[in-house]
Amino acid sequence: RSGSLSADGHEFAFSLLKPGAIVGLVAALDGLGSVNNATAHGETEVLAIPREAFLEVFDREPALYRHVIDMLCYRMRKAYCTLDELALVPLRQRLARQICTLVLAEHAGKGPDGEVSLDLTQNDLATLLGATRPIVNRAIKELVDEGLITAGYRKLVVRDFQALYSRCVQQKLFAL
């Protein structure tokens, strides 16, 4: 996952990274160091590219800058939406959006027809939502009571994706 850690140990994750994710793009471009942390869970293979070599590729292939610009714009939009939601949207709606985002990431951007299982903990969700686990637990119980999801040990099952999706605030921003 990619995120930040406060001095007192509170973590906020921006996203869960998938294989092939690019980490440290801003640092590679401006040379000022990383703006966040990346934490691996499980066996991980990392390819580190020195900044000079990274920039040489763009000097040889300037058209690649367009892809980087598109990626940075997407990440900026996602960051602004996250800030808006943290300030303005109730946790229950943010939780619904986060669960839907994770489901869509695992299903190539398409809403599933049946039940979908997500392997993650309440602490993982709390980290992604910028909330505490007990507060997220209460919001999960509300979604369980509505029949939208079921929750188990290290697992959430989305029972009715379309109904859960309808609870989301930012329905246009679902990719991780």
Secondary structure, DSSP 8 states (H G I E B T S, - for coil): -EEEE-TTS-EEEEE---TT----HHHHHH-S--SSEE---SS-------HHHHHHHHHH-TTHHHHHHHHHHHHHHHHHHHHHHHHHS-HHHHHHHHHHHHHHHHTTT---SS-EEE---HHHHHHHHTS-HHHHHHHHHHHHHTTSEEEETTEEEES-HHHHHTT-S-TT----
